[in-house]
Amino acid sequence: MSFVTELLENGGRYLAEREAGVVTLRPVSNSTTDLQAFQSLVRRVRDHEGDGYRTLKDHVSSDHGVGLVDLLVLTLHNH
């Protein structure tokens, strides 16, 4: 199972959507707790960069002012 497939199938405290070679990941809510939990996923995604995808965009939340990423957009190499 590829890392991206694992992300799509094993959600949790994040939402994952796939459409036309692009995967979008975001926390389930904008709460500080969910944003902080999402940072673990952000680190994992960055660690596996190149495993069939690259990060097109990572958006830092402006609502919390502490550098928490609240959106990841990945492009798939072989979709």
DRENPAVEX-508266 format. One record per atom (N, C-alpha, C): residue in three letters; x, y, z. Coordinates in pm, whole numbers, padded with zeros to 5 digits, always signed. Example, Ala and Ser with C-alpha at 12.3 -4.5 7.8 and 13.67 -1.06 7.14 Angstrom:
<nodes>
ALA+01319-00569+00780/ALA+01230-00450+00780/ALA+01320-00330+00780/SER+01285-00225+00708/SER+01367-00106+00714/SER+01290+00003+00787/
</nodes>
This chain:
<nodes>
MET+00085-00117+00000/MET+00000+00000+00000/MET+00090+00124+00000/SER+00062+00217-00090/SER+00143+00338-00095/SER+00105+00430+00021/PHE+00193+00521+00049/PHE+00170+00616+00158/PHE+00043+00698+00132/VAL+00022+00743+00008/VAL-00096+00823-00024/VAL-00223+00740-00008/THR-00221+00615-00053/THR-00337+00528-00037/THR-00369+00510+00110/GLU-00267+00494+00191/GLU-00285+00483+00335/GLU-00352+00609+00391/LEU-00308+00725+00347/LEU-00368+00851+00392/LEU-00516+00858+00356/LEU-00548+00818+00233/LEU-00686+00826+00186/LEU-00777+00726+00257/GLU-00725+00610+00291/GLU-00807+00505+00350/GLU-00813+00508+00501/ASN-00713+00567+00564/ASN-00703+00558+00709/ASN-00721+00692+00778/GLY-00806+00778+00726/GLY-00833+00909+00785/GLY-00812+00914+00935/GLY-00880+00992+01001/GLY-00864+01009+01144/GLY-00911+01148+01178/ARG-00821+01228+01229/ARG-00857+01365+01265/ARG-00827+01460+01150/TYR-00839+01408+01028/TYR-00821+01490+00909/TYR-00915+01442+00799/LEU-00939+01529+00704/LEU-01020+01497+00587/LEU-00928+01482+00468/ALA-00953+01382+00386/ALA-00872+01357+00267/ALA-00963+01346+00146/GLU-00930+01418+00040/GLU-01007+01413-00083/GLU-00910+01392-00199/ARG-00953+01312-00297/ARG-00870+01288-00415/ARG-00952+01321-00538/GLU-00891+01398-00629/GLU-00958+01433-00753/GLU-00854+01464-00860/ALA-00860+01393-00971/ALA-00777+01419-01089/ALA-00629+01438-01056/GLY-00570+01344-00985/GLY-00428+01349-00959/GLY-00385+01444-00849/VAL-00481+01493-00772/VAL-00451+01585-00662/VAL-00518+01531-00535/VAL-00443+01533-00426/VAL-00497+01494-00295/VAL-00492+01616-00205/THR-00605+01644-00139/THR-00614+01756-00046/THR-00635+01699+00093/LEU-00556+01746+00188/LEU-00565+01703+00327/LEU-00586+01826+00414/ARG-00679+01813+00510/ARG-00704+01923+00604/ARG-00754+01865+00734/PRO-00737+01938+00844/PRO-00789+01889+00972/PRO-00942+01887+00969/VAL-01003+01809+01058/VAL-01148+01798+01059/VAL-01216+01927+01103/SER-01145+02012+01174/SER-01201+02141+01215/SER-01087+02241+01228/ASN-01122+02364+01255/ASN-01025+02471+01272/ASN-00989+02492+01419/SER-01026+02397+01503/SER-00994+02410+01645/SER-00844+02394+01666/THR-00793+02454+01770/THR-00650+02443+01801/THR-00611+02297+01820/THR-00694+02220+01886/THR-00666+02078+01911/THR-00651+02001+01780/ASP-00745+02021+01687/ASP-00737+01950+01560/ASP-00621+01998+01475/LEU-00594+02128+01478/LEU-00479+02180+01404/LEU-00348+02125+01458/GLN-00337+02117+01588/GLN-00215+02062+01648/GLN-00200+01914+01614/ALA-00309+01840+01618/ALA-00303+01697+01581/ALA-00265+01680+01434/PHE-00309+01770+01349/PHE-00280+01765+01205/PHE-00131+01782+01177/GLN-00060+01849+01265/GLN+00084+01874+01244/GLN+00163+01744+01238/SER+00118+01643+01309/SER+00182+01511+01302/SER+00171+01456+01160/LEU+00055+01471+01101/LEU+00035+01426+00963/LEU+00122+01508+00868/VAL+00129+01638+00889/VAL+00213+01726+00806/VAL+00357+01676+00808/ARG+00409+01643+00925/ARG+00547+01592+00935/ARG+00563+01461+00859/ARG+00466+01372+00872/ARG+00472+01243+00801/ARG+00470+01263+00650/VAL+00383+01353+00603/VAL+00375+01381+00459/VAL+00508+01436+00409/ARG+00566+01527+00483/ARG+00695+01584+00443/ARG+00805+01479+00444/ASP+00801+01388+00541/ASP+00902+01282+00549/ASP+00893+01184+00432/HIS+00773+01165+00377/HIS+00753+01069+00267/HIS+00747+01136+00130/GLU+00781+01264+00123/GLU+00781+01337-00004/GLU+00858+01256-00108/GLY+00800+01242-00226/GLY+00864+01165-00333/GLY+00811+01023-00344/ASP+00733+00978-00247/ASP+00675+00843-00249/ASP+00545+00847-00332/GLY+00558+00883-00458/GLY+00443+00888-00548/GLY+00371+01022-00550/TYR+00422+01122-00482/TYR+00359+01254-00479/TYR+00463+01361-00447/ARG+00422+01484-00468/ARG+00498+01598-00418/ARG+00399+01698-00360/THR+00445+01779-00270/THR+00360+01879-00207/THR+00350+01999-00299/LEU+00229+02028-00342/LEU+00204+02143-00426/LEU+00185+02269-00341/LYS+00118+02251-00228/LYS+00089+02366-00142/LYS+00075+02321+00002/ASP+00132+02397+00093/ASP+00100+02381+00235/ASP+00067+02520+00288/HIS-00048+02531+00344/HIS-00101+02660+00387/HIS-00092+02672+00538/VAL-00033+02779+00585/VAL-00023+02804+00729/VAL-00145+02886+00772/SER-00210+02841+00876/SER-00330+02908+00927/SER-00296+03048+00977/SER-00378+03143+00939/SER-00360+03279+00990/SER-00446+03303+01113/ASP-00531+03208+01146/ASP-00624+03224+01259/ASP-00558+03200+01394/HIS-00451+03123+01397/HIS-00394+03084+01526/HIS-00259+03148+01555/GLY-00195+03202+01453/GLY-00073+03279+01472/GLY+00047+03204+01526/VAL+00048+03073+01516/VAL+00161+02995+01568/VAL+00223+02903+01461/GLY+00197+02931+01335/GLY+00259+02854+01227/GLY+00203+02716+01204/LEU+00077+02694+01236/LEU+00016+02563+01216/LEU-00035+02550+01073/VAL+00004+02442+01005/VAL-00042+02415+00869/VAL-00185+02363+00877/ASP-00275+02423+00796/ASP-00415+02380+00798/ASP-00462+02325+00664/LEU-00371+02311+00568/LEU-00408+02257+00437/LEU-00283+02206+00367/LEU-00292+02085+00314/LEU-00188+02029+00229/LEU-00252+01989+00097/VAL-00188+02027-00013/VAL-00233+01985-00145/VAL-00116+01910-00208/LEU-00141+01786-00246/LEU-00039+01698-00303/LEU-00073+01667-00448/THR+00028+01663-00534/THR+00007+01616-00671/THR+00066+01477-00679/LEU-00010+01388-00741/LEU+00030+01248-00754/LEU+00114+01230-00880/HIS+00219+01149-00871/HIS+00306+01125-00984/HIS+00241+01030-01083/ASN+00180+00926-01035/ASN+00116+00825-01121/ASN-00028+00809-01080/HIS-00113+00888-01138/HIS-00255+00878-01102/HIS-00324+00809-01213/
</nodes>
